[in-house]
Amino acid sequence: MTPRTESVSAAGTVPAANPHRRELLQSVVDVARAIFGAAASSVFLLDEEADELVFQAVSGQGEEFLVGRRFPAGRGIAGWVATSGEPMVVDDLTTDSAFDRALAESTEFVPGALMAAPLISDGQVLGVLEVLDPSPRARTDIRELDLLAMFARQAAAALRVAAYVPADAGAPGERLGPRQRADALRLLDSLEQLLREPC
């Protein structure tokens, strides 16, 4: 796979050059990796026009070179999660037919297990949060998958806030309604509390 590094719009809702988005996504993967005791964590955002998932933040193995890499949105477990909108845990990837080993090998890290959850906001899948080789307890406890799904929902709402640009600023953006903005700000606060807790 040849890496492509064009910016992703996440279905037109996330500005390409947004330092707040980059910082937010890096915080998300760092915290997810710590919470689940994982070897690595990554966030992919969906580029609907190209029908591709794009690495936007990586913590752990591959963080030096994976950001910006793209792959077809229908490939692998991340593709399945993005398409289905459902979280997934696989304790043994050698037996899972959805796992794309060639794709994993192209990232120079082939995990033995993973957990993945969709980033969903207002019913729209923005991307996928994955944790690779999480601790054995994390991948065998259904409550841990629920926690990952909840964390991914919070991250997606926060991502919407990071994408918000006032209409009078002269830049493209999407105006959130008062309820959605209040919900997203509350979820941002939850993320901040998670960041402050010792892992």
Secondary structure as UniProt FT lines:
FT   TURN            10..13
FT   HELIX           19..35
FT   TURN            36..37
FT   STRAND          40..47
FT   TURN            48..51
FT   STRAND          52..60
FT   TURN            61..65
FT   TURN            67..68
FT   STRAND          70..72
FT   TURN            73..74
FT   HELIX           76..84
FT   STRAND          88..90
FT   HELIX           93..95
FT   TURN            97..98
FT   HELIX           101..106
FT   TURN            107..108
FT   STRAND          114..121
FT   TURN            122..123
FT   STRAND          124..132
FT   HELIX           136..140
FT   HELIX           142..163
FT   HELIX           167..169
FT   HELIX           178..196
//
